[in-house]
Amino acid sequence: MGISYELHQIGELGTLPIGSQIAVKSSFENLDQSLAFYYPLFSSDQYYYHHGVYLGDYKVIHFFGQDKDDAKPQICDIYRFAMNSADPKIYRVKYDDADHLRPVQDTLNLANEVLKEPSLWPGYHLVRNNCETFATWLKTGKKVSAQISFALQRVISLGTMVIGSSVGVAMSLRR
């Protein structure tokens, strides 16, 4: 179910293919602060990548809102998409397995359907329904987030270390 990709910086917007998944580096300050406890799991650098899909004519569809209750699929210009980013770079998502991407026209059709009927995409949830799962779904048909997968792997690793340490301490106390 996992998906892997690389981010490649876009040199000129005029070279960006329509239907591309894009991302900008965003600060955790832009997210819901009630979830701040979880942010270090995503990145020690205090940022995440906000994702969208380029529709052409400098327009981007992305899952966004002023808060998690307000979040929905929206269209904006690419400059507004990048406006609150931590740096001015825009990245193109290049999937390791490009054979499983939707055809560009299918991505655009689905984007237009969701714009007409935003309720086709569920409300915000940090793990299941965020900007990356939305953009990835438009491109691949899969509702997954590499950033969330990475964070969950960190939680599992940390949990394993804590349990292992606890077992080691308990064993030494028994002796």
C-alpha positions in Angstrom: 0.0 0.0 0.0 3.0 2.3 0.4 4.0 4.8 -2.2 7.4 6.3 -2.7 8.5 9.3 -4.6 11.1 12.0 -4.8 10.6 15.7 -4.8 12.3 17.7 -7.7 12.5 21.4 -7.6 10.8 23.2 -10.4 13.0 25.6 -12.3 10.4 27.5 -14.3 6.6 27.2 -13.9 6.2 27.2 -17.7 7.8 23.8 -17.8 5.5 22.2 -15.2 3.3 19.6 -16.9 -0.4 19.8 -16.4 -1.6 17.2 -13.9 1.6 17.2 -11.9 1.5 16.6 -8.2 3.4 19.5 -6.5 4.5 20.3 -3.0 5.8 23.3 -1.1 7.7 23.2 2.2 5.4 24.6 4.9 5.9 25.4 8.6 4.1 23.5 11.3 2.8 27.0 12.4 0.3 26.8 9.5 -1.3 23.6 10.9 -3.8 23.2 13.7 -2.0 23.9 16.9 -4.1 21.4 18.9 -2.1 18.7 17.0 1.3 20.3 17.8 2.3 17.3 20.1 2.5 15.1 17.0 4.6 17.4 14.7 8.0 16.2 15.8 7.0 12.7 14.6 6.8 14.1 11.0 10.0 16.2 11.0 12.6 17.5 13.4 13.0 20.5 11.1 9.5 21.9 12.0 8.1 21.6 8.5 6.0 19.4 6.3 5.2 19.4 2.6 1.8 20.8 1.5 0.6 19.0 -1.6 -1.6 19.9 -4.5 -2.1 19.1 -8.2 -1.3 21.5 -11.0 -4.3 22.1 -13.3 -2.6 24.4 -15.8 -2.9 28.1 -16.3 -1.2 28.6 -13.0 -4.1 26.9 -11.1 -3.7 24.3 -8.3 -6.3 22.1 -6.6 -5.4 21.3 -3.0 -7.1 20.3 0.2 -7.0 23.3 2.4 -8.9 25.4 5.0 -8.4 27.9 7.7 -8.7 25.1 10.2 -9.4 21.4 10.1 -13.2 21.9 10.2 -13.1 24.3 7.2 -10.8 22.1 5.1 -12.1 21.1 1.6 -10.8 20.7 -2.0 -10.2 24.2 -3.3 -8.6 25.8 -6.4 -6.2 28.7 -6.2 -3.4 30.2 -8.2 0.1 28.6 -7.8 1.4 31.8 -6.2 -1.2 31.6 -3.4 -0.5 27.9 -3.1 3.1 28.7 -2.3 2.4 31.9 -0.4 2.7 30.5 3.2 5.6 28.2 2.4 8.8 28.1 4.5 10.8 28.8 1.3 9.9 29.9 -2.2 10.6 26.6 -3.9 7.9 24.5 -5.6 8.6 20.8 -6.0 7.2 18.3 -8.4 6.4 14.8 -7.0 8.0 12.1 -9.1 6.8 8.6 -8.2 9.2 5.7 -8.2 6.6 3.6 -10.0 5.0 5.9 -12.6 3.2 2.9 -14.3 0.4 3.1 -11.7 -0.4 6.8 -12.1 -3.8 7.9 -13.5 -3.8 9.3 -17.0 -3.5 13.1 -16.9 -7.0 13.6 -18.2 -8.5 11.2 -15.6 -6.7 13.2 -12.9 -8.1 16.5 -14.3 -11.6 15.0 -14.6 -11.6 13.8 -11.0 -10.2 17.2 -9.8 -13.1 18.9 -11.6 -15.6 16.5 -10.1 -14.4 17.1 -6.5 -14.3 20.9 -7.1 -18.0 20.7 -8.2 -18.9 18.4 -5.3 -16.4 18.9 -2.4 -18.3 16.4 -0.3 -16.8 13.6 -2.5 -13.7 14.0 -0.4 -14.2 13.4 3.4 -13.3 16.0 6.0 -9.9 16.6 7.4 -8.1 13.9 9.4 -4.4 14.1 10.2 -3.8 10.5 9.1 -6.5 9.6 6.6 -7.6 12.8 4.9 -4.9 15.5 4.5 -3.5 17.5 1.6 -1.0 14.8 0.6 -3.6 11.9 0.7 -5.9 14.1 -1.5 -3.2 15.0 -4.1 -1.9 11.4 -4.1 -5.5 10.1 -4.6 -6.0 12.4 -7.6 -2.7 11.1 -9.1 -2.7 7.4 -8.2 -6.2 6.5 -6.9 -4.6 5.6 -3.5 -5.4 7.5 -0.3 -1.9 7.4 1.2 0.6 9.8 2.6 4.4 9.2 2.6 4.8 11.7 5.3 2.3 10.0 7.6 3.8 6.6 6.8 7.2 7.9 7.8 5.8 9.4 11.0 4.0 6.1 11.9 7.3 4.2 11.3 9.0 6.6 13.7 6.3 5.9 16.3 6.7 2.1 15.9 10.5 2.4 16.1 10.3 4.6 19.2 7.7 2.2 20.8 9.9 -0.8 20.1 12.9 1.0 21.7 10.9 1.9 24.8 9.4 -1.6 25.1 12.9 -3.1 24.6 14.4 -0.8 27.2 11.6 -1.6 29.6 12.1 -5.4 29.2 15.8 -5.0 29.6 15.3 -3.0 32.9 12.7 -5.5 34.1 15.1 -8.4 33.4 18.0 -6.8 35.2 15.8 -6.1 38.2 14.8 -9.8 38.4 18.4 -10.9 38.7 
